[in-house]
């Protein structure tokens, strides 16, 4: 979503009694190659989609970029 719409600052997901909020600023500061991901579609696969199979990376990034609140 952040790569598709420049002015989106937060994204909120509600599931299983909890709310998870992703904040653009936190992702830009934490996610390696964020600028490259949003530059070109082919970079999305290289720097994001391929990393989704790395459980340790995914867990680490989730904890860095999502703010969790109970509903």
PDB file of N, CA, C, O and CB in Angstrom:
ATOM      1  N   UNK A   1       0.826  -1.188   0.000  1.00  0.00           N
ATOM      2  CA  UNK A   1       0.000   0.000   0.000  1.00  0.00           C
ATOM      3  C   UNK A   1       0.872   1.254   0.000  1.00  0.00           C
ATOM      4  O   UNK A   1       0.593   2.206  -0.729  1.00  0.00           O
ATOM      5  CB  UNK A   1      -0.941  -0.003   1.207  1.00  0.00           C
ATOM      6  N   UNK A   2       1.930   1.255   0.819  1.00  0.00           N
ATOM      7  CA  UNK A   2       2.804   2.427   0.880  1.00  0.00           C
ATOM      8  C   UNK A   2       3.498   2.685  -0.453  1.00  0.00           C
ATOM      9  O   UNK A   2       3.764   3.833  -0.809  1.00  0.00           O
ATOM     10  CB  UNK A   2       3.844   2.251   1.978  1.00  0.00           C
ATOM     11  N   UNK A   3       3.787   1.626  -1.181  1.00  0.00           N
ATOM     12  CA  UNK A   3       4.453   1.811  -2.474  1.00  0.00           C
ATOM     13  C   UNK A   3       3.477   2.262  -3.559  1.00  0.00           C
ATOM     14  O   UNK A   3       3.895   2.838  -4.563  1.00  0.00           O
ATOM     15  CB  UNK A   3       5.137   0.515  -2.902  1.00  0.00           C
ATOM     16  N   UNK A   4       2.196   2.010  -3.371  1.00  0.00           N
ATOM     17  CA  UNK A   4       1.200   2.382  -4.368  1.00  0.00           C
ATOM     18  C   UNK A   4       0.673   3.806  -4.194  1.00  0.00           C
ATOM     19  O   UNK A   4       0.373   4.488  -5.174  1.00  0.00           O
ATOM     20  CB  UNK A   4       0.054   1.415  -4.316  1.00  0.00           C
ATOM     21  N   UNK A   5       0.563   4.249  -2.938  1.00  0.00           N
ATOM     22  CA  UNK A   5      -0.035   5.557  -2.650  1.00  0.00           C
ATOM     23  C   UNK A   5       0.934   6.357  -1.789  1.00  0.00           C
ATOM     24  O   UNK A   5       1.180   6.012  -0.634  1.00  0.00           O
ATOM     25  CB  UNK A   5      -1.418   5.404  -1.934  1.00  0.00           C
ATOM     26  N   UNK A   6       1.480   7.422  -2.355  1.00  0.00           N
ATOM     27  CA  UNK A   6       2.525   8.203  -1.690  1.00  0.00           C
ATOM     28  C   UNK A   6       2.103   8.844  -0.371  1.00  0.00           C
ATOM     29  O   UNK A   6       2.927   8.966   0.535  1.00  0.00           O
ATOM     30  CB  UNK A   6       2.995   9.267  -2.608  1.00  0.00           C
ATOM     31  N   UNK A   7       0.854   9.253  -0.240  1.00  0.00           N
ATOM     32  CA  UNK A   7       0.472   9.982   0.967  1.00  0.00           C
ATOM     33  C   UNK A   7      -0.160   9.109   2.056  1.00  0.00           C
ATOM     34  O   UNK A   7      -0.675   9.647   3.036  1.00  0.00           O
ATOM     35  CB  UNK A   7      -0.480  11.069   0.601  1.00  0.00           C
ATOM     36  N   UNK A   8      -0.135   7.796   1.914  1.00  0.00           N
ATOM     37  CA  UNK A   8      -0.623   6.913   2.976  1.00  0.00           C
ATOM     38  C   UNK A   8       0.433   6.888   4.081  1.00  0.00           C
ATOM     39  O   UNK A   8       1.592   6.555   3.834  1.00  0.00           O
ATOM     40  CB  UNK A   8      -0.918   5.459   2.432  1.00  0.00           C
ATOM     41  N   UNK A   9       0.023   7.242   5.297  1.00  0.00           N
ATOM     42  CA  UNK A   9       0.964   7.296   6.417  1.00  0.00           C
ATOM     43  C   UNK A   9       0.810   6.122   7.377  1.00  0.00           C
ATOM     44  O   UNK A   9       1.775   5.732   8.034  1.00  0.00           O
ATOM     45  CB  UNK A   9       0.785   8.587   7.173  1.00  0.00           C
ATOM     46  N   UNK A  10      -0.390   5.556   7.467  1.00  0.00           N
ATOM     47  CA  UNK A  10      -0.622   4.406   8.344  1.00  0.00           C
ATOM     48  C   UNK A  10      -1.583   3.436   7.672  1.00  0.00           C
ATOM     49  O   UNK A  10      -2.407   3.819   6.842  1.00  0.00           O
ATOM     50  CB  UNK A  10      -1.180   4.858   9.718  1.00  0.00           C
ATOM     51  N   UNK A  11      -1.455   2.175   8.052  1.00  0.00           N
ATOM     52  CA  UNK A  11      -2.387   1.138   7.615  1.00  0.00           C
ATOM     53  C   UNK A  11      -2.765   0.359   8.860  1.00  0.00           C
ATOM     54  O   UNK A  11      -1.894  -0.062   9.620  1.00  0.00           O
ATOM     55  CB  UNK A  11      -1.762   0.198   6.499  1.00  0.00           C
ATOM     56  N   UNK A  12      -4.049   0.167   9.072  1.00  0.00           N
ATOM     57  CA  UNK A  12      -4.519  -0.547  10.261  1.00  0.00           C
ATOM     58  C   UNK A  12      -5.213  -1.833   9.841  1.00  0.00           C
ATOM     59  O   UNK A  12      -6.078  -1.840   8.965  1.00  0.00           O
ATOM     60  CB  UNK A  12      -5.477   0.340  11.101  1.00  0.00           C
ATOM     61  N   UNK A  13      -4.809  -2.927  10.493  1.00  0.00           N
ATOM     62  CA  UNK A  13      -5.412  -4.238  10.274  1.00  0.00           C
ATOM     63  C   UNK A  13      -6.084  -4.661  11.570  1.00  0.00           C
ATOM     64  O   UNK A  13      -5.480  -4.573  12.640  1.00  0.00           O
ATOM     65  CB  UNK A  13      -4.347  -5.296   9.814  1.00  0.00           C
ATOM     66  N   UNK A  14      -7.330  -5.119  11.486  1.00  0.00           N
ATOM     67  CA  UNK A  14      -8.050  -5.631  12.647  1.00  0.00           C
ATOM     68  C   UNK A  14      -8.320  -7.111  12.446  1.00  0.00           C
ATOM     69  O   UNK A  14      -8.988  -7.507  11.491  1.00  0.00           O
ATOM     70  CB  UNK A  14      -9.374  -4.854  12.875  1.00  0.00           C
ATOM     71  N   UNK A  15      -7.791  -7.932  13.360  1.00  0.00           N
ATOM     72  CA  UNK A  15      -8.018  -9.366  13.244  1.00  0.00           C
ATOM     73  C   UNK A  15      -7.836 -10.048  14.593  1.00  0.00           C
ATOM     74  O   UNK A  15      -6.985  -9.657  15.393  1.00  0.00           O
ATOM     75  CB  UNK A  15      -7.074  -9.978  12.206  1.00  0.00           C
ATOM     76  N   UNK A  16      -8.634 -11.055  14.828  1.00  0.00           N
ATOM     77  CA  UNK A  16      -8.542 -11.896  16.025  1.00  0.00           C
ATOM     78  C   UNK A  16      -8.498 -11.098  17.324  1.00  0.00           C
ATOM     79  O   UNK A  16      -7.726 -11.426  18.225  1.00  0.00           O
ATOM     80  CB  UNK A  16      -7.320 -12.767  15.939  1.00  0.00           C
ATOM     81  N   UNK A  17      -9.312 -10.059  17.427  1.00  0.00           N
ATOM     82  CA  UNK A  17      -9.401  -9.291  18.656  1.00  0.00           C
ATOM     83  C   UNK A  17      -8.254  -8.322  18.894  1.00  0.00           C
ATOM     84  O   UNK A  17      -8.144  -7.752  19.979  1.00  0.00           O
ATOM     85  CB  UNK A  17      -9.485 -10.213  19.789  1.00  0.00           C
ATOM     86  N   UNK A  18      -7.405  -8.128  17.907  1.00  0.00           N
ATOM     87  CA  UNK A  18      -6.298  -7.184  18.031  1.00  0.00           C
ATOM     88  C   UNK A  18      -6.262  -6.269  16.813  1.00  0.00           C
ATOM     89  O   UNK A  18      -6.754  -6.613  15.739  1.00  0.00           O
ATOM     90  CB  UNK A  18      -4.952  -7.930  18.189  1.00  0.00           C
ATOM     91  N   UNK A  19      -5.675  -5.112  17.006  1.00  0.00           N
ATOM     92  CA  UNK A  19      -5.487  -4.147  15.936  1.00  0.00           C
ATOM     93  C   UNK A  19      -3.984  -3.974  15.722  1.00  0.00           C
ATOM     94  O   UNK A  19      -3.239  -3.767  16.679  1.00  0.00           O
ATOM     95  CB  UNK A  19      -6.179  -2.777  16.270  1.00  0.00           C
ATOM     96  N   UNK A  20      -3.543  -4.059  14.475  1.00  0.00           N
ATOM     97  CA  UNK A  20      -2.140  -3.895  14.131  1.00  0.00           C
ATOM     98  C   UNK A  20      -2.023  -2.695  13.200  1.00  0.00           C
ATOM     99  O   UNK A  20      -2.710  -2.626  12.181  1.00  0.00           O
ATOM    100  CB  UNK A  20      -1.557  -5.188  13.468  1.00  0.00           C
ATOM    101  N   UNK A  21      -1.165  -1.762  13.546  1.00  0.00           N
ATOM    102  CA  UNK A  21      -0.984  -0.572  12.740  1.00  0.00           C
ATOM    103  C   UNK A  21       0.439  -0.520  12.210  1.00  0.00           C
ATOM    104  O   UNK A  21       1.399  -0.628  12.972  1.00  0.00           O
ATOM    105  CB  UNK A  21      -1.309   0.688  13.549  1.00  0.00           C
ATOM    106  N   UNK A  22       0.567  -0.355  10.902  1.00  0.00           N
ATOM    107  CA  UNK A  22       1.863  -0.159  10.268  1.00  0.00           C
ATOM    108  C   UNK A  22       1.998   1.326   9.973  1.00  0.00           C
ATOM    109  O   UNK A  22       1.082   1.941   9.427  1.00  0.00           O
ATOM    110  CB  UNK A  22       2.011  -1.024   8.962  1.00  0.00           C
ATOM    111  N   UNK A  23       3.136   1.900  10.332  1.00  0.00           N
ATOM    112  CA  UNK A  23       3.373   3.326  10.161  1.00  0.00           C
ATOM    113  C   UNK A  23       4.492   3.520   9.136  1.00  0.00           C
ATOM    114  O   UNK A  23       5.582   2.965   9.274  1.00  0.00           O
ATOM    115  CB  UNK A  23       3.735   4.002  11.523  1.00  0.00           C
ATOM    116  N   UNK A  24       4.201   4.313   8.110  1.00  0.00           N
ATOM    117  CA  UNK A  24       5.159   4.531   7.025  1.00  0.00           C
ATOM    118  C   UNK A  24       6.542   4.904   7.556  1.00  0.00           C
ATOM    119  O   UNK A  24       7.546   4.344   7.116  1.00  0.00           O
ATOM    120  CB  UNK A  24       4.652   5.625   6.088  1.00  0.00           C
ATOM    121  N   UNK A  25       6.601   5.837   8.488  1.00  0.00           N
ATOM    122  CA  UNK A  25       7.886   6.304   9.016  1.00  0.00           C
ATOM    123  C   UNK A  25       8.695   5.149   9.611  1.00  0.00           C
ATOM    124  O   UNK A  25       9.905   5.061   9.401  1.00  0.00           O
ATOM    125  CB  UNK A  25       7.660   7.391  10.080  1.00  0.00           C
ATOM    126  N   UNK A  26       8.025   4.268  10.352  1.00  0.00           N
ATOM    127  CA  UNK A  26       8.715   3.137  10.969  1.00  0.00           C
ATOM    128  C   UNK A  26       9.228   2.169   9.900  1.00  0.00           C
ATOM    129  O   UNK A  26      10.320   1.615  10.032  1.00  0.00           O
ATOM    130  CB  UNK A  26       7.776   2.403  11.948  1.00  0.00           C
ATOM    131  N   UNK A  27       8.452   1.973   8.861  1.00  0.00           N
ATOM    132  CA  UNK A  27       8.878   1.076   7.785  1.00  0.00           C
ATOM    133  C   UNK A  27      10.061   1.681   7.036  1.00  0.00           C
ATOM    134  O   UNK A  27      11.036   0.985   6.751  1.00  0.00           O
ATOM    135  CB  UNK A  27       7.710   0.797   6.810  1.00  0.00           C
ATOM    136  N   UNK A  28       9.983   2.973   6.716  1.00  0.00           N
ATOM    137  CA  UNK A  28      11.085   3.631   6.015  1.00  0.00           C
ATOM    138  C   UNK A  28      12.382   3.549   6.812  1.00  0.00           C
ATOM    139  O   UNK A  28      13.458   3.376   6.240  1.00  0.00           O
ATOM    140  CB  UNK A  28      10.737   5.090   5.736  1.00  0.00           C
ATOM    141  N   UNK A  29      12.278   3.675   8.138  1.00  0.00           N
ATOM    142  CA  UNK A  29      13.463   3.647   8.987  1.00  0.00           C
ATOM    143  C   UNK A  29      13.976   2.233   9.243  1.00  0.00           C
ATOM    144  O   UNK A  29      15.168   2.051   9.493  1.00  0.00           O
ATOM    145  CB  UNK A  29      13.165   4.319  10.298  1.00  0.00           C
ATOM    146  N   UNK A  30      13.109   1.239   9.188  1.00  0.00           N
ATOM    147  CA  UNK A  30      13.468  -0.120   9.587  1.00  0.00           C
ATOM    148  C   UNK A  30      13.687  -1.096   8.437  1.00  0.00           C
ATOM    149  O   UNK A  30      14.532  -1.986   8.530  1.00  0.00           O
ATOM    150  CB  UNK A  30      12.417  -0.655  10.465  1.00  0.00           C
ATOM    151  N   UNK A  31      12.932  -0.933   7.358  1.00  0.00           N
ATOM    152  CA  UNK A  31      12.970  -1.932   6.297  1.00  0.00           C
ATOM    153  C   UNK A  31      14.150  -1.693   5.363  1.00  0.00           C
ATOM    154  O   UNK A  31      14.260  -0.618   4.772  1.00  0.00           O
ATOM    155  CB  UNK A  31      11.660  -1.920   5.507  1.00  0.00           C
ATOM    156  N   UNK A  32      15.034  -2.678   5.222  1.00  0.00           N
ATOM    157  CA  UNK A  32      16.157  -2.496   4.304  1.00  0.00           C
ATOM    158  C   UNK A  32      15.661  -2.359   2.861  1.00  0.00           C
ATOM    159  O   UNK A  32      14.765  -3.087   2.434  1.00  0.00           O
ATOM    160  CB  UNK A  32      17.142  -3.677   4.420  1.00  0.00           C
ATOM    161  N   UNK A  33      16.233  -1.448   2.139  1.00  0.00           N
ATOM    162  CA  UNK A  33      15.921  -1.226   0.716  1.00  0.00           C
ATOM    163  C   UNK A  33      14.514  -0.665   0.482  1.00  0.00           C
ATOM    164  O   UNK A  33      13.971  -0.840  -0.609  1.00  0.00           O
ATOM    165  CB  UNK A  33      16.070  -2.527  -0.046  1.00  0.00           C
ATOM    166  N   UNK A  34      13.905   0.006   1.475  1.00  0.00           N
ATOM    167  CA  UNK A  34      12.548   0.533   1.299  1.00  0.00           C
ATOM    168  C   UNK A  34      12.444   1.405   0.049  1.00  0.00           C
ATOM    169  O   UNK A  34      11.493   1.270  -0.721  1.00  0.00           O
ATOM    170  CB  UNK A  34      12.128   1.337   2.533  1.00  0.00           C
ATOM    171  N   UNK A  35      13.405   2.293  -0.159  1.00  0.00           N
ATOM    172  CA  UNK A  35      13.354   3.175  -1.330  1.00  0.00           C
ATOM    173  C   UNK A  35      13.400   2.389  -2.628  1.00  0.00           C
ATOM    174  O   UNK A  35      12.741   2.753  -3.602  1.00  0.00           O
ATOM    175  CB  UNK A  35      14.504   4.172  -1.294  1.00  0.00           C
ATOM    176  N   UNK A  36      14.174   1.313  -2.648  1.00  0.00           N
ATOM    177  CA  UNK A  36      14.255   0.492  -3.859  1.00  0.00           C
ATOM    178  C   UNK A  36      12.954  -0.272  -4.096  1.00  0.00           C
ATOM    179  O   UNK A  36      12.555  -0.475  -5.243  1.00  0.00           O
ATOM    180  CB  UNK A  36      15.430  -0.491  -3.760  1.00  0.00           C
ATOM    181  N   UNK A  37      12.293  -0.695  -3.020  1.00  0.00           N
ATOM    182  CA  UNK A  37      11.026  -1.428  -3.143  1.00  0.00           C
ATOM    183  C   UNK A  37       9.987  -0.563  -3.839  1.00  0.00           C
ATOM    184  O   UNK A  37       9.248  -1.053  -4.693  1.00  0.00           O
ATOM    185  CB  UNK A  37      10.508  -1.873  -1.754  1.00  0.00           C
ATOM    186  N   UNK A  38       9.921   0.717  -3.487  1.00  0.00           N
ATOM    187  CA  UNK A  38       8.867   1.561  -4.055  1.00  0.00           C
ATOM    188  C   UNK A  38       9.243   2.180  -5.399  1.00  0.00           C
ATOM    189  O   UNK A  38       8.400   2.810  -6.037  1.00  0.00           O
ATOM    190  CB  UNK A  38       8.522   2.655  -3.085  1.00  0.00           C
ATOM    191  N   UNK A  39      10.490   2.017  -5.843  1.00  0.00           N
ATOM    192  CA  UNK A  39      10.915   2.591  -7.123  1.00  0.00           C
ATOM    193  C   UNK A  39      10.309   1.889  -8.335  1.00  0.00           C
ATOM    194  O   UNK A  39       9.762   2.541  -9.224  1.00  0.00           O
ATOM    195  CB  UNK A  39      12.412   2.544  -7.223  1.00  0.00           C
ATOM    196  N   UNK A  40      10.407   0.570  -8.368  1.00  0.00           N
ATOM    197  CA  UNK A  40       9.984  -0.188  -9.542  1.00  0.00           C
ATOM    198  C   UNK A  40       9.306  -1.484  -9.121  1.00  0.00           C
ATOM    199  O   UNK A  40       9.631  -2.061  -8.083  1.00  0.00           O
ATOM    200  CB  UNK A  40      11.184  -0.485 -10.457  1.00  0.00           C
ATOM    201  N   UNK A  41       8.368  -1.928  -9.934  1.00  0.00           N
ATOM    202  CA  UNK A  41       7.638  -3.159  -9.639  1.00  0.00           C
ATOM    203  C   UNK A  41       8.571  -4.361  -9.506  1.00  0.00           C
ATOM    204  O   UNK A  41       8.374  -5.197  -8.624  1.00  0.00           O
ATOM    205  CB  UNK A  41       6.608  -3.425 -10.725  1.00  0.00           C
ATOM    206  N   UNK A  42       9.572  -4.456 -10.359  1.00  0.00           N
ATOM    207  CA  UNK A  42      10.478  -5.604 -10.283  1.00  0.00           C
ATOM    208  C   UNK A  42      11.245  -5.634  -8.960  1.00  0.00           C
ATOM    209  O   UNK A  42      11.621  -6.704  -8.480  1.00  0.00           O
ATOM    210  CB  UNK A  42      11.460  -5.575 -11.453  1.00  0.00           C
ATOM    211  N   UNK A  43      11.476  -4.464  -8.377  1.00  0.00           N
ATOM    212  CA  UNK A  43      12.160  -4.406  -7.077  1.00  0.00           C
ATOM    213  C   UNK A  43      11.288  -4.957  -5.958  1.00  0.00           C
ATOM    214  O   UNK A  43      11.798  -5.477  -4.965  1.00  0.00           O
ATOM    215  CB  UNK A  43      12.565  -2.970  -6.752  1.00  0.00           C
ATOM    216  N   UNK A  44       9.977  -4.844  -6.119  1.00  0.00           N
ATOM    217  CA  UNK A  44       9.063  -5.374  -5.105  1.00  0.00           C
ATOM    218  C   UNK A  44       9.332  -6.856  -4.893  1.00  0.00           C
ATOM    219  O   UNK A  44       9.449  -7.312  -3.755  1.00  0.00           O
ATOM    220  CB  UNK A  44       7.588  -5.145  -5.517  1.00  0.00           C
ATOM    221  N   UNK A  45       9.430  -7.602  -5.975  1.00  0.00           N
ATOM    222  CA  UNK A  45       9.697  -9.042  -5.873  1.00  0.00           C
ATOM    223  C   UNK A  45      11.071  -9.311  -5.264  1.00  0.00           C
ATOM    224  O   UNK A  45      11.219 -10.175  -4.400  1.00  0.00           O
ATOM    225  CB  UNK A  45       9.603  -9.700  -7.255  1.00  0.00           C
ATOM    226  N   UNK A  46      12.055  -8.572  -5.715  1.00  0.00           N
ATOM    227  CA  UNK A  46      13.426  -8.803  -5.273  1.00  0.00           C
ATOM    228  C   UNK A  46      13.623  -8.483  -3.795  1.00  0.00           C
ATOM    229  O   UNK A  46      14.236  -9.268  -3.072  1.00  0.00           O
ATOM    230  CB  UNK A  46      14.381  -7.978  -6.103  1.00  0.00           C
ATOM    231  N   UNK A  47      13.117  -7.353  -3.342  1.00  0.00           N
ATOM    232  CA  UNK A  47      13.396  -6.882  -1.991  1.00  0.00           C
ATOM    233  C   UNK A  47      12.293  -7.138  -0.970  1.00  0.00           C
ATOM    234  O   UNK A  47      12.516  -6.973   0.229  1.00  0.00           O
ATOM    235  CB  UNK A  47      13.670  -5.442  -2.036  1.00  0.00           C
ATOM    236  N   UNK A  48      11.122  -7.532  -1.418  1.00  0.00           N
ATOM    237  CA  UNK A  48      10.031  -7.747  -0.469  1.00  0.00           C
ATOM    238  C   UNK A  48       9.441  -9.141  -0.573  1.00  0.00           C
ATOM    239  O   UNK A  48       9.471  -9.901   0.395  1.00  0.00           O
ATOM    240  CB  UNK A  48       8.945  -6.723  -0.686  1.00  0.00           C
ATOM    241  N   UNK A  49       8.910  -9.481  -1.725  1.00  0.00           N
ATOM    242  CA  UNK A  49       8.231 -10.766  -1.868  1.00  0.00           C
ATOM    243  C   UNK A  49       9.162 -11.943  -1.553  1.00  0.00           C
ATOM    244  O   UNK A  49       8.758 -12.877  -0.860  1.00  0.00           O
ATOM    245  CB  UNK A  49       7.677 -10.907  -3.282  1.00  0.00           C
ATOM    246  N   UNK A  50      10.376 -11.908  -2.043  1.00  0.00           N
ATOM    247  CA  UNK A  50      11.320 -12.996  -1.779  1.00  0.00           C
ATOM    248  C   UNK A  50      11.675 -13.106  -0.299  1.00  0.00           C
ATOM    249  O   UNK A  50      11.962 -14.199   0.188  1.00  0.00           O
ATOM    250  CB  UNK A  50      12.585 -12.795  -2.594  1.00  0.00           C
ATOM    251  N   UNK A  51      11.657 -11.993   0.412  1.00  0.00           N
ATOM    252  CA  UNK A  51      12.000 -11.994   1.839  1.00  0.00           C
ATOM    253  C   UNK A  51      10.888 -12.594   2.700  1.00  0.00           C
ATOM    254  O   UNK A  51      11.129 -12.972   3.847  1.00  0.00           O
ATOM    255  CB  UNK A  51      12.298 -10.573   2.304  1.00  0.00           C
ATOM    256  N   UNK A  52       9.682 -12.683   2.160  1.00  0.00           N
ATOM    257  CA  UNK A  52       8.553 -13.223   2.918  1.00  0.00           C
ATOM    258  C   UNK A  52       8.754 -14.698   3.280  1.00  0.00           C
ATOM    259  O   UNK A  52       8.114 -15.195   4.206  1.00  0.00           O
ATOM    260  CB  UNK A  52       7.266 -13.060   2.119  1.00  0.00           C
ATOM    261  N   UNK A  53       9.623 -15.393   2.571  1.00  0.00           N
ATOM    262  CA  UNK A  53       9.900 -16.801   2.862  1.00  0.00           C
ATOM    263  C   UNK A  53      10.937 -16.984   3.968  1.00  0.00           C
ATOM    264  O   UNK A  53      11.171 -18.107   4.415  1.00  0.00           O
ATOM    265  CB  UNK A  53      10.374 -17.500   1.608  1.00  0.00           C
ATOM    266  N   UNK A  54      11.547 -15.915   4.404  1.00  0.00           N
ATOM    267  CA  UNK A  54      12.555 -15.954   5.462  1.00  0.00           C
ATOM    268  C   UNK A  54      11.851 -15.684   6.796  1.00  0.00           C
ATOM    269  O   UNK A  54      11.584 -14.532   7.138  1.00  0.00           O
ATOM    270  CB  UNK A  54      13.705 -14.905   5.198  1.00  0.00           C
ATOM    271  N   UNK A  55      11.551 -16.751   7.549  1.00  0.00           N
ATOM    272  CA  UNK A  55      10.779 -16.617   8.790  1.00  0.00           C
ATOM    273  C   UNK A  55      11.436 -15.686   9.807  1.00  0.00           C
ATOM    274  O   UNK A  55      10.752 -14.885  10.445  1.00  0.00           O
ATOM    275  CB  UNK A  55      10.580 -17.976   9.416  1.00  0.00           C
ATOM    276  N   UNK A  56      12.741 -15.784   9.962  1.00  0.00           N
ATOM    277  CA  UNK A  56      13.432 -14.940  10.937  1.00  0.00           C
ATOM    278  C   UNK A  56      13.332 -13.460  10.546  1.00  0.00           C
ATOM    279  O   UNK A  56      13.068 -12.605  11.392  1.00  0.00           O
ATOM    280  CB  UNK A  56      14.912 -15.361  11.057  1.00  0.00           C
ATOM    281  N   UNK A  57      13.545 -13.168   9.269  1.00  0.00           N
ATOM    282  CA  UNK A  57      13.441 -11.795   8.777  1.00  0.00           C
ATOM    283  C   UNK A  57      12.015 -11.277   8.960  1.00  0.00           C
ATOM    284  O   UNK A  57      11.815 -10.156   9.429  1.00  0.00           O
ATOM    285  CB  UNK A  57      13.858 -11.714   7.290  1.00  0.00           C
ATOM    286  N   UNK A  58      11.032 -12.085   8.592  1.00  0.00           N
ATOM    287  CA  UNK A  58       9.630 -11.682   8.694  1.00  0.00           C
ATOM    288  C   UNK A  58       9.243 -11.387  10.135  1.00  0.00           C
ATOM    289  O   UNK A  58       8.603 -10.370  10.407  1.00  0.00           O
ATOM    290  CB  UNK A  58       8.722 -12.767   8.122  1.00  0.00           C
ATOM    291  N   UNK A  59       9.616 -12.249  11.051  1.00  0.00           N
ATOM    292  CA  UNK A  59       9.314 -12.048  12.468  1.00  0.00           C
ATOM    293  C   UNK A  59       9.979 -10.764  12.985  1.00  0.00           C
ATOM    294  O   UNK A  59       9.356  -9.969  13.689  1.00  0.00           O
ATOM    295  CB  UNK A  59       9.783 -13.268  13.297  1.00  0.00           C
ATOM    296  N   UNK A  60      11.229 -10.582  12.629  1.00  0.00           N
ATOM    297  CA  UNK A  60      11.968  -9.401  13.065  1.00  0.00           C
ATOM    298  C   UNK A  60      11.328  -8.112  12.553  1.00  0.00           C
ATOM    299  O   UNK A  60      11.144  -7.162  13.313  1.00  0.00           O
ATOM    300  CB  UNK A  60      13.415  -9.485  12.594  1.00  0.00           C
ATOM    301  N   UNK A  61      10.991  -8.084  11.268  1.00  0.00           N
ATOM    302  CA  UNK A  61      10.375  -6.889  10.686  1.00  0.00           C
ATOM    303  C   UNK A  61       8.989  -6.637  11.261  1.00  0.00           C
ATOM    304  O   UNK A  61       8.623  -5.488  11.506  1.00  0.00           O
ATOM    305  CB  UNK A  61      10.290  -7.023   9.171  1.00  0.00           C
ATOM    306  N   UNK A  62       8.213  -7.695  11.478  1.00  0.00           N
ATOM    307  CA  UNK A  62       6.883  -7.529  12.053  1.00  0.00           C
ATOM    308  C   UNK A  62       6.983  -6.821  13.393  1.00  0.00           C
ATOM    309  O   UNK A  62       6.222  -5.894  13.669  1.00  0.00           O
ATOM    310  CB  UNK A  62       6.182  -8.888  12.213  1.00  0.00           C
ATOM    311  N   UNK A  63       7.920  -7.258  14.227  1.00  0.00           N
ATOM    312  CA  UNK A  63       8.086  -6.664  15.552  1.00  0.00           C
ATOM    313  C   UNK A  63       8.595  -5.225  15.491  1.00  0.00           C
ATOM    314  O   UNK A  63       8.345  -4.446  16.411  1.00  0.00           O
ATOM    315  CB  UNK A  63       9.038  -7.503  16.374  1.00  0.00           C
ATOM    316  N   UNK A  64       9.293  -4.865  14.438  1.00  0.00           N
ATOM    317  CA  UNK A  64       9.808  -3.500  14.293  1.00  0.00           C
ATOM    318  C   UNK A  64       8.773  -2.528  13.749  1.00  0.00           C
ATOM    319  O   UNK A  64       8.758  -1.361  14.140  1.00  0.00           O
ATOM    320  CB  UNK A  64      11.012  -3.502  13.390  1.00  0.00           C
ATOM    321  N   UNK A  65       7.910  -2.990  12.856  1.00  0.00           N
ATOM    322  CA  UNK A  65       7.067  -2.040  12.124  1.00  0.00           C
ATOM    323  C   UNK A  65       5.596  -2.020  12.526  1.00  0.00           C
ATOM    324  O   UNK A  65       4.882  -1.084  12.163  1.00  0.00           O
ATOM    325  CB  UNK A  65       7.152  -2.337  10.686  1.00  0.00           C
ATOM    326  N   UNK A  66       5.125  -3.014  13.258  1.00  0.00           N
ATOM    327  CA  UNK A  66       3.719  -3.029  13.643  1.00  0.00           C
ATOM    328  C   UNK A  66       3.533  -2.657  15.108  1.00  0.00           C
ATOM    329  O   UNK A  66       4.278  -3.111  15.977  1.00  0.00           O
ATOM    330  CB  UNK A  66       3.117  -4.396  13.375  1.00  0.00           C
ATOM    331  N   UNK A  67       2.535  -1.831  15.366  1.00  0.00           N
ATOM    332  CA  UNK A  67       2.136  -1.480  16.718  1.00  0.00           C
ATOM    333  C   UNK A  67       0.854  -2.250  16.985  1.00  0.00           C
ATOM    334  O   UNK A  67      -0.123  -2.107  16.249  1.00  0.00           O
ATOM    335  CB  UNK A  67       1.941   0.083  16.900  1.00  0.00           C
ATOM    336  N   UNK A  68       0.850  -3.073  18.044  1.00  0.00           N
ATOM    337  CA  UNK A  68      -0.318  -3.928  18.346  1.00  0.00           C
ATOM    338  C   UNK A  68      -1.118  -3.333  19.500  1.00  0.00           C
ATOM    339  O   UNK A  68      -0.560  -2.898  20.507  1.00  0.00           O
ATOM    340  CB  UNK A  68       0.131  -5.380  18.698  1.00  0.00           C
ATOM    341  N   UNK A  69      -2.442  -3.322  19.328  1.00  0.00           N
ATOM    342  CA  UNK A  69      -3.363  -2.898  20.378  1.00  0.00           C
ATOM    343  C   UNK A  69      -4.484  -3.907  20.466  1.00  0.00           C
ATOM    344  O   UNK A  69      -4.980  -4.373  19.441  1.00  0.00           O
ATOM    345  CB  UNK A  69      -3.920  -1.473  20.108  1.00  0.00           C
ATOM    346  N   UNK A  70      -4.896  -4.256  21.693  1.00  0.00           N
ATOM    347  CA  UNK A  70      -6.048  -5.149  21.865  1.00  0.00           C
ATOM    348  C   UNK A  70      -7.313  -4.357  21.631  1.00  0.00           C
ATOM    349  O   UNK A  70      -7.414  -3.192  22.016  1.00  0.00           O
ATOM    350  CB  UNK A  70      -6.061  -5.802  23.280  1.00  0.00           C
ATOM    351  N   UNK A  71      -8.285  -5.004  20.992  1.00  0.00           N
ATOM    352  CA  UNK A  71      -9.574  -4.342  20.715  1.00  0.00           C
ATOM    353  C   UNK A  71     -10.525  -4.494  21.869  1.00  0.00           C
ATOM    354  O   UNK A  71     -11.651  -4.001  21.810  1.00  0.00           O
ATOM    355  CB  UNK A  71     -10.213  -4.903  19.452  1.00  0.00           C
TER     356      UNK A  71
END
